[in-house]
Amino acid sequence: MLRLFTYNFIFNIIIYMKKFYIHTMGCKANQFESSIIAEDLEKNGIAQTKNIYDADYYILNSCTVTHKSDSEAMYLLRSAKHKNPSILTILTGCIAQTEKAKLLENDFIDYVIGNNEKLTLYEILNENKNSRCIVADIMEQKSFNRVILHDMSKTRATVKIQDGCDNRCSYCIIPFARGKSRSADAKFITEQINELSKHGFKEVVLTGIHIGLWGKDLGLELLDLLKEIEEKTTIERYRLGSLNPHEITDELLEFLSASQKFCPHFHLSLQSACNKTLKSMNRFYKVEDYLKQIDKINTRFDFPFIGCDIITGFAGETEEDFRITTENLRISGLSKIHTFPYSQREGTVGANFPDQVDEKTRQWRSDILKALSTFKHIEFINKNLGMSREILVEKHPDKNTGHLKGVTRNYLTVLINSKDEQLLNTLQNIKITDFKNGKIYGELI
């Protein structure tokens, strides 16, 4: 009888345990923070579920870079409420930070929790069980959370080293959503990297909102941190998040080119390849300078991957301005171009500029650069054919073929001629042999 009572007690706990469903939009910083939220909720007895109909809470960690992302967020929240009317919807992330109280005018949103508070989401829910609420203060948080180890299904881990941005680019709402730049302590970062290494990770990605500003509030520079990582961590590979071109100094390049841990994978926040447009955007560099910088990177490394961000159709961008951008990108040594049409964000200077470009033209220009990006990426892949490369074998084989796949230091995903699962999450030397039907193939050396 006692055993039956125990079974029934445990069964009732499982049945009535509250559950949450979490959806993440946007950047790697958001992805990292969602893992913090999930772990905290699970630690406090709220289970994660992938079934929205079974969830008590729907958490949307949002992005507000464009109007499209705002619209998508509203659609997802409305859809969650429609699918499960009893679910409590929680909007957090950058939309929650910038829009705040205005969002509770929507009856499909129950909680609005800003970027500053989302990492204590459980406490907020516990204190506001029976009421709709908004918690979104000014962004001044200085602390950084430790790495998350409960999800060991990934091969590469993310370490958040910085948050916020001090720039005031005329198109960008993010400084209002993330606050001033603040840096995690170098010792804290190296400890987190070593913890990940101890648990089997071979590679980390250093992420943040503007990692080139790391150390500014500490009287240090990003290079100081990278030297610490090189000397005081056991991680075998690391990558950098997005940098502004003028942040990649000759001293930084010299250090990185001699590093045994750095993966030659650069992502440059360029935004335009026309000086007139860059000035209007309030960007503090010129095209000719960063084209030379790209050439330096290509000279110092063995076929480095160099990607970039480009906005098309910013206010005042003429056909001639766009032609200049296209031509400069064509002659550049870039490997890939991430492009998206300009989105007017209320509260930014650019939203009130005259000569706004119509949305159809913005999208058409973006499509042209996407085609150019495809050409440049194929060109980059072909340069790597026949080359020997080190790959980090992914933990999950290719779904279609069952063959193992891995990522090279210069950011190419390669299928290799093996199904040996003992190679999962190991570093292997391969030769890149073929590129067909959009896939890159290689063989073990």
Secondary structure, 3 states (H helix, E strand, C coil): CHHHHHHHHHHHHHHHCCEEEEEECCCHHHHHHHHHHHHHHHHCCCEECCCHHHCCEEEEEECCCCHHHHHHHHHHHHHHHHHCCCCEEEEEEHHHHHHHHHHHHCCCCCEEECCCCHHHHHHHHHHCCCCCEEECCCCCCCCCCCCCCCCCCCCEEEEECEECCCCCCCCCCHHHHHCCCEECCHHHHHHHHHHHHHCCCCEEEEECCCHHHCCHHHCCCHHHHHHHHHHHCCCCEEEECCECHHHCCHHHHHHHHHCCCECCEEEEEEECCCHHHHHHHCCCCCHHHHHHHHHHHHHHCCCCEEEEEEEECCCCCCHHHHHHHHHHHHHCCCCEEEEEECCCCCCCCHHHCCCCCCHHHHHHHHHHHHHHHHHHHHHHHHHHCCCEEEEEECCCCCCCCCCCEEEECCCCEEEECCCCHHHCCCEEEEEEEEEECCEEEEEEC
